[in-house]
């Protein structure tokens, strides 16, 4: 399944779970700064993002596909 959003800003693959205050810390900072916090996360969803060298449209689309596949396995076994 290939998802072609008009923008990746609000795409599922561009979203993640952060703890209280973490979203405010990251806000609109560049990806390289966000990687530092994400790499220290205890959540694999965040550390996987931190492994990316650049957060591009392609990276977001690939992550969206992975998350959709994971959700389908969980919610539609």
Residue, then its C-alpha position, 0 to 999 in steps of 0.5 A: x500500500x502506498x500512501x500519497x499525502x499532499x503534505x507529510x506534516x500531519x501524516x501518521x508517519x510524522x507523528x510519535x508519542x512523547x512524554x509530558x513536556x517533550x513535545x514543547x522541548x522539540x516544537x519546531x526544532x531542526x530534525x538533528x536536534x530532535x534526533x538527540x531526544x528521540x534517540x534517548x527515548x525508551x520507546x522503539x517508535x522514537x529510537x527508530x526515527x532517531x536512526x534516520x539521517x534525514x527526516x524527508x518526505x520519503x522517510x515519513x511515507x516509509x514510516x507511515x507504511x510500516x505503522x499501518x502494517x503494524x496497526x493492521x497486525x494488531x487490530x485485524x489479526 
